[in-house]
Amino acid sequence: MAVQPLSCPGSRDNAVQLTNEFTTAAGIGHPTNTGECQIFIDALDEAGNSLEQLGLDPGDRSDWFFPPSGAVSIWVVCTSGCSGRGELTYDTPTA
């Protein structure tokens, strides 16, 4: 399990990269918003465009986040309207 603190308010400049081109296809497991602010998990293509986004309110979780074809990285960011504490707890796949 990994815990990723996030800067609030969130912006493209303080988004945190969770995966790279070698690990993105496996996605991230059990993403859970363990902070006080809404967060967004984004799968990005090579140009930095969002291909798919998952929003999680505080306390929300998902079973798994699999990025779509063409994604080369997964990023997470706190919402831009928050002044609290952002945090994502998640599992990374193991080979």
BELLINGI-V993016 format. One record per pair of residues at least 4 apart in sequence whose ideal C-beta (glycine too) atoms are under 8 Angstrom apart, sorted by the first residue. I is the first residue (numbers start at 1). GAP is how many residues later the second one is. D is the distance in whole Angstrom. If there is no record, write none. Layout:
i=I gap=GAP d=D
i=I gap=GAP d=D
//
This chain:
i=1 gap=88 d=6
i=1 gap=89 d=7
i=1 gap=90 d=6
i=2 gap=87 d=7
i=2 gap=88 d=6
i=2 gap=89 d=7
i=2 gap=90 d=6
i=3 gap=31 d=7
i=3 gap=84 d=6
i=3 gap=85 d=8
i=3 gap=86 d=5
i=4 gap=12 d=6
i=4 gap=14 d=7
i=4 gap=72 d=6
i=4 gap=83 d=7
i=4 gap=84 d=5
i=4 gap=85 d=8
i=4 gap=86 d=7
i=5 gap=30 d=8
i=5 gap=80 d=8
i=5 gap=81 d=7
i=5 gap=82 d=5
i=6 gap=4 d=6
i=6 gap=8 d=8
i=6 gap=10 d=6
i=6 gap=29 d=7
i=6 gap=31 d=8
i=6 gap=33 d=6
i=6 gap=70 d=6
i=6 gap=71 d=7
i=6 gap=72 d=4
i=6 gap=80 d=3
i=6 gap=81 d=6
i=6 gap=82 d=7
i=7 gap=7 d=4
i=7 gap=71 d=7
i=7 gap=79 d=7
i=8 gap=29 d=5
i=8 gap=70 d=4
i=8 gap=71 d=8
i=8 gap=74 d=5
i=8 gap=75 d=6
i=8 gap=76 d=6
i=8 gap=77 d=7
i=8 gap=78 d=5
i=9 gap=69 d=7
i=9 gap=70 d=7
i=9 gap=71 d=5
i=9 gap=72 d=6
i=9 gap=73 d=5
i=9 gap=74 d=6
i=10 gap=4 d=6
i=10 gap=5 d=7
i=10 gap=27 d=8
i=10 gap=29 d=8
i=10 gap=30 d=8
i=10 gap=67 d=4
i=10 gap=68 d=3
i=10 gap=69 d=6
i=10 gap=70 d=5
i=10 gap=72 d=7
i=10 gap=76 d=7
i=11 gap=4 d=7
i=11 gap=66 d=7
i=11 gap=69 d=6
i=12 gap=65 d=7
i=14 gap=63 d=7
i=14 gap=64 d=8
i=15 gap=27 d=8
i=15 gap=60 d=5
i=15 gap=61 d=7
i=15 gap=62 d=4
i=16 gap=59 d=6
i=16 gap=60 d=5
i=16 gap=61 d=7
i=17 gap=56 d=6
i=17 gap=57 d=8
i=17 gap=58 d=5
i=18 gap=10 d=6
i=18 gap=23 d=8
i=18 gap=55 d=8
i=18 gap=56 d=5
i=18 gap=57 d=6
i=18 gap=58 d=6
i=18 gap=72 d=7
i=19 gap=4 d=4
i=19 gap=5 d=4
i=19 gap=7 d=8
i=19 gap=9 d=7
i=19 gap=54 d=6
i=19 gap=55 d=4
i=20 gap=4 d=7
i=20 gap=52 d=8
i=20 gap=53 d=6
i=21 gap=51 d=5
i=21 gap=52 d=7
i=23 gap=69 d=7
i=23 gap=70 d=8
i=24 gap=19 d=7
i=24 gap=43 d=6
i=24 gap=47 d=5
i=24 gap=48 d=6
i=24 gap=49 d=6
i=24 gap=50 d=6
i=25 gap=42 d=7
i=25 gap=46 d=8
i=26 gap=66 d=8
i=26 gap=67 d=4
i=27 gap=37 d=6
i=27 gap=38 d=5
i=27 gap=39 d=4
i=27 gap=40 d=6
i=27 gap=47 d=7
i=27 gap=66 d=7
i=28 gap=13 d=7
i=28 gap=36 d=7
i=28 gap=37 d=5
i=28 gap=46 d=6
i=28 gap=62 d=5
i=28 gap=63 d=7
i=28 gap=64 d=6
i=28 gap=65 d=8
i=29 gap=34 d=8
i=29 gap=35 d=5
i=29 gap=61 d=6
i=29 gap=62 d=4
i=29 gap=63 d=7
i=29 gap=64 d=6
i=30 gap=31 d=6
i=30 gap=32 d=7
i=30 gap=33 d=7
i=30 gap=34 d=7
i=30 gap=59 d=8
i=30 gap=60 d=6
i=30 gap=61 d=5
i=31 gap=10 d=6
i=31 gap=23 d=7
i=31 gap=25 d=7
i=31 gap=30 d=7
i=31 gap=31 d=5
i=31 gap=33 d=8
i=31 gap=34 d=5
i=31 gap=57 d=6
i=31 gap=58 d=8
i=31 gap=59 d=5
i=32 gap=24 d=7
i=32 gap=28 d=7
i=32 gap=29 d=4
i=32 gap=30 d=8
i=32 gap=56 d=7
i=32 gap=57 d=5
i=32 gap=58 d=7
i=33 gap=5 d=7
i=33 gap=6 d=5
i=33 gap=23 d=4
i=33 gap=24 d=6
i=33 gap=25 d=5
i=33 gap=26 d=6
i=33 gap=27 d=5
i=33 gap=28 d=7
i=33 gap=54 d=7
i=33 gap=55 d=6
i=34 gap=53 d=5
i=34 gap=54 d=7
i=34 gap=55 d=5
i=35 gap=4 d=7
i=35 gap=23 d=6
i=35 gap=43 d=7
i=35 gap=49 d=7
i=35 gap=50 d=5
i=35 gap=51 d=4
i=35 gap=52 d=4
i=35 gap=53 d=7
i=36 gap=22 d=6
i=36 gap=46 d=7
i=36 gap=48 d=4
i=36 gap=49 d=5
i=36 gap=50 d=7
i=37 gap=21 d=7
i=37 gap=41 d=5
i=37 gap=42 d=6
i=37 gap=45 d=3
i=37 gap=47 d=5
i=37 gap=48 d=7
i=37 gap=49 d=5
i=38 gap=17 d=6
i=38 gap=18 d=7
i=38 gap=19 d=5
i=38 gap=20 d=7
i=38 gap=40 d=8
i=38 gap=41 d=4
i=38 gap=44 d=7
i=39 gap=16 d=7
i=39 gap=17 d=5
i=39 gap=37 d=6
i=39 gap=38 d=7
i=39 gap=39 d=6
i=39 gap=40 d=7
i=39 gap=47 d=6
i=39 gap=48 d=8
i=39 gap=49 d=6
i=40 gap=13 d=6
i=40 gap=14 d=7
i=40 gap=15 d=5
i=40 gap=16 d=8
i=40 gap=36 d=7
i=40 gap=37 d=6
i=40 gap=39 d=7
i=41 gap=12 d=7
i=41 gap=13 d=4
i=41 gap=15 d=7
i=41 gap=24 d=6
i=41 gap=33 d=6
i=41 gap=34 d=7
i=41 gap=35 d=5
i=41 gap=47 d=7
i=42 gap=8 d=5
i=42 gap=10 d=7
i=42 gap=11 d=5
i=42 gap=12 d=8
i=42 gap=32 d=7
i=42 gap=33 d=5
i=42 gap=34 d=7
i=42 gap=35 d=7
i=43 gap=7 d=7
i=43 gap=8 d=5
i=43 gap=9 d=5
i=43 gap=10 d=8
i=43 gap=22 d=8
i=43 gap=24 d=3
i=43 gap=25 d=6
i=43 gap=28 d=4
i=43 gap=30 d=8
i=43 gap=31 d=6
i=44 gap=4 d=6
i=44 gap=5 d=6
i=44 gap=6 d=6
i=44 gap=7 d=7
i=44 gap=27 d=6
i=44 gap=28 d=7
i=44 gap=29 d=5
i=44 gap=30 d=8
i=44 gap=31 d=6
i=45 gap=4 d=5
i=45 gap=6 d=6
i=45 gap=25 d=5
i=45 gap=26 d=6
i=45 gap=27 d=6
i=46 gap=26 d=5
i=51 gap=16 d=7
i=51 gap=17 d=5
i=51 gap=19 d=6
i=51 gap=20 d=5
i=52 gap=15 d=6
i=52 gap=16 d=5
i=52 gap=19 d=7
i=54 gap=8 d=6
i=54 gap=11 d=6
i=56 gap=4 d=4
i=56 gap=5 d=7
i=56 gap=6 d=7
i=56 gap=32 d=8
i=65 gap=9 d=7
i=67 gap=4 d=4
i=67 gap=7 d=6
i=76 gap=12 d=5
i=77 gap=9 d=8
i=78 gap=4 d=6
i=78 gap=8 d=3
i=79 gap=7 d=8
i=82 gap=4 d=7
//
